[in-house]
Amino acid sequence: MAHCIIPAAEEILDKEIPVLDKGFIRLVDYMGGDARIVQSARVSYGEGTKSVREDGALIDYLLRNQHTSPFEQVVLTFHIKLPIFVARQWIRHRTARVNEISGRYSIMKDDCYVPAIEDISYQSLNNKQGRSDEKIPDEIAFGIQKKIEDQQKEIFSGYNDLITENIARELARINLPLSTYTEWYWQIDLHNLFHFLRLRCDGHAQKEIRDYASIMLDITRRVAPLATASFDRYQRNSVTFSGEELLALKAMLKGEKPALEGKPLARFEEKLKTGRQL
């Protein structure tokens, strides 16, 4: 099959799409798209490309039944500027190829993430790794924002002093804050990208990485619109149930009381209410 040229992807190729206050995502390159998925799936039959409707039905079937290898034929390469604390969450997805800027070789720029006023929140009382929904008064949030900026400036001033004194870059960088922006090239196949997006677009993910994932989802939709539509239907907007939860659901459909108690029942009810995987 010939090299895939996808007009919607070509329109944004190499264009920086802003994220957060100073970050961006740029689609550097892509290999394949919907046509590559269906061609790969049909190779054993020796059949060419079918209609869009038939291609969409095949992609739905593949994704719904977890036939993942055809999706691995599509590869996307991104150039991303992101805060280090986001990068440390991101790198947990070990199925990509990454090349990151090095503070051993480069002078780190005084680029730090400062959260917007509306994103400054108290610690959640019922979620150890999340923020409270309670709104902080603007005057307090502005004060917190200034404290964050002042701390960043102080740390970078010390970093620049060490660089001026010709201290090794690999040592001078060690006190830099997690809010410092880094950059990397990140290459991943579509199957593993969908896994990343399902986790990082979810409301349980930290807001900052969700912002990146949301834009990456839009980019992916340009490269493989049929596959991304299937991903939305069968993965991102779906919920899976345990064996016990499935029995409880069947009982509810019969008008019976679910045989769940305590936390299992609470998690089950939350899934039904929000439609989100917990």
Backbone as numpy.savetxt, mean C-alpha at the origin, in Angstrom:
# Nx Ny Nz CAx CAy CAz Cx Cy Cz
3.70 -13.22 -27.93 2.86 -12.02 -27.93 3.74 -10.78 -27.93
3.34 -9.73 -28.66 4.10 -8.51 -28.77 4.12 -7.76 -27.43
5.09 -6.85 -27.32 5.19 -6.01 -26.12 3.89 -5.23 -25.94
3.40 -5.20 -24.69 2.15 -4.52 -24.40 2.37 -3.02 -24.24
1.63 -2.23 -25.00 1.60 -0.79 -24.84 0.19 -0.42 -24.39
0.08 0.16 -23.22 -1.22 0.47 -22.65 -1.36 1.99 -22.56
-2.19 2.60 -23.41 -2.28 4.07 -23.48 -2.52 4.75 -22.13
-3.40 4.19 -21.29 -3.70 4.83 -20.01 -2.48 4.85 -19.11
-1.64 3.81 -19.19 -0.41 3.77 -18.40 0.64 4.71 -18.99
0.69 4.78 -20.31 1.66 5.66 -20.96 1.42 7.13 -20.59
0.17 7.49 -20.34 -0.17 8.88 -20.02 0.50 9.36 -18.72
0.74 8.44 -17.79 1.32 8.85 -16.50 2.74 8.36 -16.32
3.29 7.68 -17.31 4.63 7.13 -17.19 5.63 8.25 -16.89
6.45 8.06 -15.86 7.50 9.00 -15.44 6.97 10.30 -14.85
5.68 10.39 -14.58 5.13 11.59 -13.97 5.03 11.41 -12.46
5.50 12.40 -11.70 5.44 12.33 -10.25 4.02 12.67 -9.77
3.45 11.76 -8.98 2.14 11.99 -8.39 2.37 12.27 -6.90
2.01 13.47 -6.43 2.32 13.85 -5.04 1.61 12.97 -4.02
2.31 12.68 -2.92 1.75 11.96 -1.78 2.25 12.65 -0.51
1.39 12.78 0.49 1.72 13.47 1.74 2.22 14.89 1.43
3.13 15.41 2.26 3.55 16.80 2.07 4.71 16.97 1.11
5.59 15.96 1.04 6.78 16.09 0.18 7.07 14.83 -0.63
6.24 13.81 -0.51 6.51 12.55 -1.19 5.89 12.47 -2.57
6.17 11.37 -3.25 5.57 11.13 -4.56 5.67 9.66 -4.93
4.89 9.28 -5.93 5.01 7.97 -6.58 5.13 8.24 -8.07
6.02 7.52 -8.73 6.21 7.65 -10.17 6.26 6.26 -10.79
5.40 6.01 -11.76 5.48 4.74 -12.49 6.62 4.85 -13.49
7.67 4.08 -13.25 8.86 4.12 -14.08 8.71 3.25 -15.31
8.13 2.07 -15.12 8.02 1.11 -16.21 6.96 0.07 -15.86
6.48 -0.62 -16.85 5.56 -1.73 -16.64 5.80 -2.78 -17.72
5.51 -4.02 -17.39 5.63 -5.11 -18.36 4.32 -5.88 -18.33
3.59 -5.83 -19.44 2.34 -6.57 -19.53 1.17 -5.82 -18.95
-0.01 -6.44 -19.11 -1.26 -5.89 -18.61 -2.30 -6.99 -18.66
-3.56 -6.62 -18.80 -4.62 -7.64 -18.86 -4.36 -8.66 -19.96
-3.92 -8.18 -21.12 -3.70 -9.08 -22.25 -2.63 -10.12 -21.94
-1.60 -9.71 -21.19 -0.55 -10.65 -20.83 -1.06 -11.73 -19.89
-1.97 -11.35 -18.99 -2.54 -12.32 -18.05 -3.31 -13.40 -18.80
-4.21 -12.98 -19.69 -5.04 -13.96 -20.38 -4.21 -14.77 -21.37
-3.23 -14.16 -22.01 -2.37 -14.89 -22.93 -1.59 -15.96 -22.17
-1.10 -15.61 -20.99 -0.36 -16.56 -20.18 -1.26 -17.71 -19.75
-2.50 -17.40 -19.37 -3.43 -18.43 -18.91 -3.83 -19.37 -20.03
-3.88 -18.85 -21.25 -4.36 -19.65 -22.39 -3.23 -20.31 -23.18
-2.00 -20.14 -22.74 -0.88 -20.61 -23.54 -0.94 -22.11 -23.79
-1.45 -22.85 -22.81 -1.50 -24.31 -22.98 -2.52 -24.73 -24.03
-3.46 -23.81 -24.35 -4.46 -24.13 -25.36 -4.09 -23.58 -26.74
-3.05 -22.72 -26.77 -2.65 -22.16 -28.04 -3.65 -21.17 -28.60
-4.46 -20.55 -27.77 -5.48 -19.62 -28.24 -5.02 -18.18 -28.10
-5.43 -17.33 -29.02 -5.07 -15.92 -28.98 -6.02 -15.14 -28.09
-5.90 -13.83 -28.17 -6.72 -12.95 -27.35 -8.18 -13.05 -27.76
-9.06 -13.09 -26.79 -10.50 -13.16 -27.03 -11.10 -11.76 -26.89
-12.40 -11.68 -26.75 -13.05 -10.39 -26.55 -12.77 -9.87 -25.14
-13.02 -8.56 -24.95 -12.82 -7.97 -23.63 -13.71 -8.66 -22.60
-14.94 -8.97 -22.98 -15.86 -9.64 -22.05 -15.32 -11.00 -21.65
-14.83 -11.76 -22.63 -14.29 -13.09 -22.33 -13.00 -12.98 -21.52
-12.17 -11.98 -21.84 -10.94 -11.78 -21.08 -11.26 -11.45 -19.62
-12.26 -10.58 -19.42 -12.65 -10.21 -18.06 -13.18 -11.40 -17.29
-13.96 -12.25 -17.96 -14.50 -13.44 -17.29 -13.39 -14.40 -16.90
-12.39 -14.53 -17.77 -11.27 -15.42 -17.46 -10.46 -14.87 -16.28
-10.21 -13.57 -16.28 -9.46 -12.97 -15.18 -10.23 -13.13 -13.87
-11.54 -12.92 -13.91 -12.37 -13.14 -12.72 -12.20 -14.57 -12.20
-12.26 -15.52 -13.12 -12.14 -16.93 -12.75 -10.78 -17.20 -12.10
-9.72 -16.67 -12.71 -8.37 -16.91 -12.19 -8.21 -16.34 -10.79
-8.67 -15.11 -10.61 -8.49 -14.46 -9.31 -9.38 -15.11 -8.24
-10.61 -15.42 -8.63 -11.56 -16.01 -7.68 -11.07 -17.37 -7.19
-10.40 -18.10 -8.06 -9.94 -19.45 -7.71 -8.46 -19.50 -7.36
-7.86 -18.32 -7.19 -6.47 -18.20 -6.73 -5.47 -18.88 -7.65
-5.72 -18.79 -8.96 -4.72 -19.21 -9.94 -3.82 -18.00 -10.18
-2.76 -17.93 -9.41 -2.00 -16.68 -9.31 -0.89 -16.51 -10.34
-0.38 -17.59 -10.92 0.82 -17.46 -11.77 0.62 -16.55 -12.97
-0.55 -16.51 -13.65 -0.68 -15.56 -14.77 -0.53 -14.10 -14.34
-0.91 -13.78 -13.11 -0.78 -12.40 -12.65 0.68 -12.03 -12.37
1.50 -13.05 -12.14 2.92 -12.80 -11.92 3.64 -12.42 -13.20
2.98 -12.58 -14.35 3.57 -12.20 -15.64 3.57 -10.68 -15.84
2.78 -9.96 -15.03 2.71 -8.50 -15.12 3.59 -7.90 -14.02
4.46 -6.98 -14.40 5.42 -6.40 -13.46 5.38 -4.88 -13.56
5.35 -4.20 -12.41 5.36 -2.74 -12.36 6.58 -2.27 -11.58
7.20 -1.19 -12.04 8.34 -0.60 -11.37 8.00 0.84 -10.99
8.17 1.15 -9.70 7.84 2.48 -9.18 9.08 3.16 -8.62
9.11 4.47 -8.75 10.07 5.31 -8.03 9.26 6.03 -6.97
9.64 5.88 -5.71 8.81 6.37 -4.60 9.65 7.17 -3.63
9.13 8.33 -3.23 9.73 9.12 -2.15 8.78 9.04 -0.97
9.28 8.56 0.17 8.41 8.26 1.30 9.16 8.43 2.61
8.47 8.74 3.71 9.14 8.84 5.01 9.68 7.47 5.44
10.76 7.49 6.19 11.40 6.23 6.60 10.45 5.36 7.41
9.60 5.95 8.27 8.71 5.12 9.08 7.68 4.40 8.20
7.30 5.01 7.07 6.42 4.33 6.11 7.20 3.23 5.39
8.45 3.53 5.04 9.29 2.55 4.34 9.51 1.31 5.20
9.61 1.48 6.51 9.87 0.33 7.38 8.64 -0.57 7.47
7.44 -0.01 7.35 6.24 -0.84 7.25 6.18 -1.51 5.87
6.48 -0.74 4.88 6.40 -1.18 3.48 7.33 -2.36 3.21
8.53 -2.31 3.76 9.55 -3.32 3.45 9.20 -4.68 4.02
8.16 -4.74 4.88 7.71 -6.03 5.38 7.18 -6.91 4.25
6.81 -6.29 3.14 6.36 -7.04 1.97 7.61 -7.45 1.20
8.05 -8.65 1.41 9.37 -9.09 0.95 9.35 -9.71 -0.44
8.25 -9.54 -1.16 8.12 -10.18 -2.48 8.42 -9.20 -3.61
9.06 -8.06 -3.28 9.43 -7.07 -4.30 10.95 -6.95 -4.37
11.41 -6.27 -5.41 12.84 -5.98 -5.56 13.02 -4.49 -5.28
13.94 -4.16 -4.37 14.06 -2.80 -3.86 15.50 -2.30 -3.99
15.64 -1.04 -4.41 16.93 -0.37 -4.36 16.71 1.01 -3.77
17.28 1.25 -2.57 17.00 2.47 -1.81 18.23 3.37 -1.75
17.96 4.68 -1.70 19.05 5.64 -1.52 19.80 5.32 -0.23
21.11 5.52 -0.23 21.93 5.16 0.93 22.50 6.40 1.58
22.29 6.50 2.89 22.88 7.59 3.67 24.37 7.41 3.90
24.92 6.27 3.49 26.37 6.06 3.58 27.08 6.76 2.43
26.39 6.87 1.30 27.00 7.46 0.11 26.51 8.87 -0.16
25.28 9.17 0.24 24.66 10.45 -0.09 24.45 11.30 1.15
24.47 12.62 0.95 24.08 13.54 2.01 22.56 13.55 2.07
22.00 13.25 3.22 20.54 13.19 3.34 19.96 14.61 3.32
18.91 14.77 2.53 18.25 16.07 2.41 17.43 16.37 3.67
17.32 17.65 3.98 16.51 18.07 5.13 15.04 18.06 4.71
14.56 16.87 4.40 13.17 16.64 3.99 12.53 15.73 5.02
11.61 16.26 5.80 10.94 15.46 6.81 9.43 15.60 6.67
8.75 14.53 6.98 7.29 14.54 6.93 6.74 15.24 8.17
5.83 16.17 7.91 5.11 16.85 9.00 3.62 16.58 8.79
2.97 15.89 9.70 1.55 15.56 9.50 0.69 16.81 9.42
-0.34 16.73 8.59 -1.31 17.82 8.50 -2.08 17.92 9.82
-2.64 19.09 10.08 -3.36 19.32 11.33 -4.44 18.27 11.55
-5.18 17.95 10.48 -6.29 17.00 10.62 -5.82 15.56 10.87
-4.52 15.31 10.67 -3.99 13.95 10.88 -3.32 13.78 12.25
-3.30 14.82 13.05 -2.71 14.74 14.40 -3.80 14.30 15.37
-3.58 13.15 16.01 -4.61 12.57 16.87 -4.00 12.02 18.15
-4.85 11.79 19.15 -4.43 11.11 20.37 -4.29 9.62 20.10
-3.63 8.94 21.05 -3.54 7.48 20.98 -4.91 6.86 21.21
-5.25 5.86 20.42 -6.51 5.14 20.60 -6.48 4.37 21.92
-7.60 4.34 22.60 -7.70 3.61 23.86 -7.92 2.11 23.66
-8.43 1.73 22.48 -8.72 0.31 22.25 -7.91 -0.29 21.10
-6.95 0.46 20.59 -6.11 -0.05 19.51 -4.67 0.41 19.79
-3.82 -0.52 20.20 -2.47 -0.17 20.62 -1.63 0.41 19.49
-2.00 0.12 18.25 -1.18 0.61 17.13 -1.91 1.64 16.27
-2.94 2.27 16.83 -3.72 3.20 16.02 -4.03 4.51 16.72
-4.69 5.39 15.99 -5.05 6.71 16.50 -6.51 6.74 16.92
-6.79 7.65 17.83 -8.16 7.85 18.28 -8.94 8.64 17.23
-10.25 8.41 17.18 -11.12 9.19 16.30 -11.48 10.55 16.90
-11.11 10.73 18.16 -11.42 12.00 18.83 -10.62 13.14 18.20
-11.28 14.20 17.84 -10.63 15.34 17.21 -9.88 16.16 18.24
-8.63 16.48 17.95 -7.84 17.35 18.80 -8.16 18.80 18.44
-8.36 19.67 19.43 -8.58 21.09 19.13 -7.45 21.65 18.27
-7.80 22.50 17.31 -6.81 23.02 16.36 -5.63 23.70 17.04
-5.89 24.44 18.12 -4.79 25.16 18.77 -3.77 24.18 19.37
-4.25 23.03 19.86 -3.34 22.01 20.38 -2.60 21.34 19.22
-3.33 21.02 18.15 -2.72 20.36 16.99 -1.64 21.23 16.35
-1.88 22.53 16.25 -0.87 23.44 15.70 0.38 23.44 16.58
0.19 23.40 17.91 1.33 23.34 18.81 2.13 22.07 18.64
1.45 20.92 18.47 2.13 19.64 18.26 2.88 19.66 16.93
2.25 20.21 15.91 2.90 20.30 14.61 4.19 21.11 14.69
4.16 22.23 15.42 5.36 23.05 15.57 6.45 22.31 16.34
6.06 21.57 17.40 7.05 20.79 18.15 7.75 19.78 17.25
6.96 19.10 16.40 7.53 18.12 15.48 8.53 18.79 14.54
8.15 19.94 13.97 9.04 20.66 13.06 10.30 21.13 13.76
10.16 21.66 14.98 11.33 22.15 15.73 12.30 21.01 16.05
11.78 19.85 16.45 12.64 18.70 16.74 13.39 18.24 15.49
12.69 18.23 14.35 13.33 17.83 13.09 14.46 18.79 12.72
14.22 20.10 12.86 15.24 21.10 12.53 16.46 20.95 13.42
16.22 20.69 14.72 17.34 20.53 15.65 18.20 19.33 15.29
17.53 18.21 14.97 18.28 16.99 14.64 19.07 17.18 13.34
18.46 17.79 12.34 19.16 17.98 11.07 20.29 19.00 11.20
20.13 19.96 12.10 21.22 20.90 12.36 22.44 20.15 12.90
22.19 19.22 13.82 23.28 18.40 14.35 23.90 17.52 13.29
23.07 16.97 12.42 23.56 16.12 11.32 24.47 16.93 10.41
24.03 18.12 10.03 24.84 18.96 9.13 26.14 19.40 9.80
26.13 19.61 11.12 27.36 19.93 11.84 28.37 18.79 11.72
27.89 17.56 11.87 28.79 16.40 11.76 29.34 16.26 10.35
28.50 16.50 9.36 28.97 16.44 7.97 30.04 17.51 7.73
29.81 18.72 8.26 30.78 19.81 8.12 32.12 19.46 8.77
32.07 18.71 9.86 33.30 18.29 10.56 33.93 17.06 9.91
33.39 16.66 8.75 33.92 15.54 7.97 33.79 14.20 8.69
32.79 14.10 9.56 32.50 12.81 10.18 31.88 11.90 9.11
32.23 10.62 9.16 31.74 9.68 8.14 30.22 9.75 8.01
29.75 9.76 6.79 28.30 9.87 6.53 27.53 8.73 7.19
28.13 7.54 7.21 27.42 6.40 7.80 27.23 6.57 9.30
28.05 7.42 9.95 27.87 7.73 11.36 27.00 8.97 11.56
27.20 9.96 10.73 26.46 11.22 10.88 24.96 11.01 10.76
24.56 10.01 10.00 23.13 9.80 9.73 22.38 9.10 10.85
23.08 8.51 11.82 22.42 7.53 12.70 21.37 8.14 13.63
21.40 9.45 13.84 20.41 10.07 14.71 19.26 10.72 13.94
19.25 10.58 12.63 18.19 11.21 11.85 16.83 10.60 12.20
15.76 11.39 12.16 14.44 10.90 12.59 13.78 10.00 11.56
12.82 9.21 12.03 12.05 8.34 11.13 11.20 9.12 10.16
10.99 10.40 10.42 10.20 11.23 9.52 10.99 11.66 8.28
12.30 11.41 8.26 13.13 11.77 7.11 12.64 11.03 5.86
12.58 11.74 4.76 12.18 11.10 3.50 13.35 10.33 2.90
13.03 9.14 2.39 13.96 8.34 1.64 13.36 8.11 0.25
14.14 7.53 -0.64 13.63 7.21 -1.97 14.08 5.81 -2.36
13.24 5.14 -3.13 13.65 3.84 -3.66 12.93 3.52 -4.96
13.53 2.58 -5.68 12.86 1.94 -6.81 12.27 0.64 -6.26
11.02 0.39 -6.57 10.29 -0.76 -6.03 9.61 -1.47 -7.19
10.04 -2.70 -7.43 9.50 -3.48 -8.56 8.81 -4.72 -8.02
7.59 -4.99 -8.53 6.80 -6.09 -7.99 5.86 -6.63 -9.07
5.55 -7.92 -9.00 4.59 -8.48 -9.94 3.17 -8.23 -9.44
2.20 -8.36 -10.33 0.83 -7.96 -10.03 0.20 -8.81 -8.93
0.49 -10.08 -8.89 -0.07 -10.94 -7.84 0.34 -10.43 -6.46
1.61 -10.18 -6.27 2.09 -9.72 -4.97 1.72 -8.26 -4.71
1.58 -7.47 -5.77 1.12 -6.09 -5.60 -0.32 -6.08 -5.07
-1.16 -6.98 -5.58 -2.53 -7.05 -5.07 -2.54 -7.40 -3.58
-1.65 -8.28 -3.17 -1.58 -8.63 -1.75 -1.19 -7.40 -0.92
-0.21 -6.66 -1.40 0.21 -5.42 -0.73 -0.97 -4.45 -0.63
-1.68 -4.26 -1.74 -2.77 -3.29 -1.77 -3.93 -3.70 -0.87
-4.19 -4.99 -0.80 -5.30 -5.42 0.06 -5.01 -5.07 1.52
-3.78 -5.24 1.93 -3.42 -4.96 3.32 -3.27 -3.47 3.58
-2.67 -2.75 2.66 -2.31 -1.36 2.92 -3.40 -0.36 2.52
-4.39 -0.78 1.77 -5.55 0.08 1.52 -6.60 -0.08 2.61
-6.43 -1.09 3.44 -7.41 -1.38 4.48 -7.38 -0.31 5.57
-8.53 -0.06 6.18 -8.63 0.96 7.21 -7.79 0.71 8.44
-7.32 -0.53 8.64 -6.48 -0.82 9.80 -5.03 -0.40 9.57
-4.64 -0.16 8.32 -3.27 0.28 8.03 -3.10 1.73 8.45
-1.85 2.13 8.71 -1.61 3.52 9.11 -1.99 4.46 7.98
-2.52 5.61 8.33 -3.07 6.55 7.35 -2.05 6.92 6.28
-0.80 7.15 6.67 0.21 7.59 5.71 0.50 6.54 4.64
0.60 5.27 5.03 0.86 4.24 4.02 -0.39 3.98 3.19
-1.57 4.21 3.77 -2.80 4.10 2.99 -2.84 5.13 1.87
-2.30 6.31 2.14 -2.27 7.35 1.10 -1.44 6.89 -0.10
-0.30 6.26 0.18 0.52 5.73 -0.91 -0.19 4.59 -1.63
-0.79 3.68 -0.86 -1.44 2.52 -1.45 -2.62 2.93 -2.33
-3.34 3.96 -1.92 -4.49 4.43 -2.69 -4.06 4.93 -4.07
-2.98 5.69 -4.12 -2.49 6.19 -5.40 -1.92 5.04 -6.24
-1.24 4.12 -5.58 -0.70 2.97 -6.30 -1.82 2.12 -6.89
-2.94 2.02 -6.19 -4.09 1.29 -6.72 -4.60 1.96 -7.99
-4.66 3.29 -8.01 -5.10 4.01 -9.20 -4.14 3.78 -10.37
-2.85 3.76 -10.08 -1.87 3.50 -11.13 -2.03 2.09 -11.69
-2.22 1.14 -10.78 -2.40 -0.26 -11.19 -3.64 -0.42 -12.05
-4.67 0.33 -11.75 -5.91 0.29 -12.53 -5.66 0.72 -13.98
-4.70 1.63 -14.18 -4.36 2.06 -15.53 -3.61 0.98 -16.30
-2.77 0.23 -15.60 -1.97 -0.80 -16.25 -2.81 -2.05 -16.55
-3.64 -2.45 -15.61 -4.42 -3.69 -15.76 -5.83 -3.45 -15.22
-6.68 -2.75 -15.97 -8.01 -2.38 -15.46 -8.92 -3.57 -15.18
-8.91 -4.59 -16.04 -9.77 -5.75 -15.80 -9.33 -6.51 -14.56
-8.03 -6.71 -14.43 -7.50 -7.44 -13.27 -7.75 -6.66 -11.98
-7.61 -5.34 -12.03 -7.82 -4.54 -10.83 -9.30 -4.53 -10.44
-10.18 -4.52 -11.43 -11.62 -4.61 -11.13 -11.94 -5.94 -10.45
-11.32 -7.02 -10.91 -11.51 -8.32 -10.27 -10.94 -8.32 -8.86
-9.80 -7.69 -8.68 -9.20 -7.56 -7.36 -10.14 -6.82 -6.41
-10.76 -5.74 -6.89 -11.72 -5.01 -6.06 -12.88 -5.91 -5.63
-13.38 -6.71 -6.55 -14.55 -7.55 -6.26 -14.23 -8.71 -5.34
-13.14 -9.41 -5.62 -12.92 -10.69 -4.96 -11.86 -10.67 -3.85
-11.13 -9.57 -3.73 -10.11 -9.52 -2.68 -10.24 -8.27 -1.82
-10.06 -7.09 -2.40 -10.02 -5.86 -1.59 -11.34 -5.61 -0.86
-12.45 -5.85 -1.51 -13.75 -5.57 -0.90 -14.47 -6.84 -0.43
-13.70 -7.89 -0.22 -14.29 -9.14 0.24 -13.90 -9.41 1.69
-14.60 -10.34 2.31 -14.31 -10.74 3.69 -14.28 -12.26 3.73
-13.31 -12.82 4.43 -13.27 -14.26 4.59 -13.72 -14.61 6.01
-14.32 -15.79 6.14 -14.82 -16.24 7.43 -14.12 -17.54 7.84
-13.89 -17.67 9.13 -13.35 -18.93 9.65 -14.46 -19.98 9.59
-14.08 -21.24 9.88 -15.08 -22.30 9.90 -16.18 -22.03 10.91
-15.79 -21.56 12.11 -16.78 -21.26 13.14 -17.68 -20.10 12.70
-17.08 -19.08 12.09 -17.86 -17.93 11.65 -18.83 -18.32 10.53
-18.42 -19.23 9.67 -19.30 -19.67 8.60 -20.52 -20.41 9.17
-20.29 -21.22 10.20 -21.41 -21.90 10.85 -22.35 -20.88 11.51
-21.75 -19.84 12.10 -22.56 -18.80 12.73 -23.39 -18.05 11.70
-22.79 -17.80 10.54 -23.50 -17.11 9.46 -24.67 -17.96 8.96
-24.44 -19.25 8.82 -25.51 -20.15 8.38 -26.65 -20.16 9.41
-26.28 -20.13 10.69 -27.30 -20.11 11.74 -28.13 -18.83 11.67
-27.48 -17.71 11.43 -28.19 -16.44 11.33 -29.17 -16.44 10.15
-28.73 -17.03 9.04 -29.61 -17.09 7.86 -30.85 -17.94 8.13
-30.71 -18.87 9.08 -31.86 -19.71 9.46 -32.68 -19.07 10.58
-32.27 -17.88 11.03 -32.97 -17.21 12.12 -32.57 -17.72 13.48
-31.44 -18.43 13.57 -30.98 -18.98 14.83 -29.90 -18.09 15.43
-29.59 -18.29 16.70 -28.56 -17.52 17.37 -27.18 -18.10 17.05
-26.20 -17.22 16.66 -24.85 -17.73 16.35 -24.20 -18.37 17.57
-23.55 -19.50 17.38 -22.91 -20.21 18.49 -21.51 -19.65 18.73
-21.43 -18.34 18.97 -20.16 -17.68 19.25 -20.35 -16.81 20.49
-19.28 -16.69 21.28 -19.34 -15.86 22.48 -18.06 -15.04 22.61
-18.14 -13.98 23.41 -16.96 -13.18 23.73 -16.34 -12.52 22.51
-15.00 -12.53 22.46 -14.28 -11.88 21.38 -14.57 -12.48 20.00
-14.69 -13.82 19.88 -15.03 -14.36 18.55 -16.34 -13.80 18.01
-17.34 -13.63 18.88 -18.62 -13.08 18.44 -18.46 -11.60 18.08
-17.68 -10.86 18.86 -17.47 -9.44 18.58 -16.77 -9.25 17.25
-15.76 -10.07 16.96 -15.05 -9.96 15.69 -15.97 -10.31 14.52
-16.78 -11.35 14.71 -17.72 -11.77 13.68 -18.73 -10.66 13.37
-19.27 -10.05 14.42 -20.25 -8.98 14.24 -19.61 -7.77 13.57
-18.35 -7.49 13.90 -17.65 -6.36 13.29 -17.45 -6.60 11.79
-17.12 -7.84 11.43 -16.98 -8.16 10.00 -18.29 -7.94 9.26
-19.39 -8.38 9.87 -20.69 -8.22 9.22 -21.07 -6.74 9.11
-20.68 -5.95 10.10 -21.07 -4.54 10.13 -20.23 -3.70 9.17
-18.93 -3.93 9.16 -18.04 -3.07 8.38 -17.67 -3.67 7.03
-17.83 -5.00 6.90 -17.41 -5.63 5.65 -15.90 -5.67 5.51
-15.16 -5.55 6.64 -13.72 -5.50 6.60 -13.12 -6.71 7.29
-11.98 -7.15 6.76 -11.24 -8.25 7.36 -10.56 -7.75 8.63
-10.65 -8.50 9.72 -10.04 -8.08 10.99 -8.79 -8.89 11.26
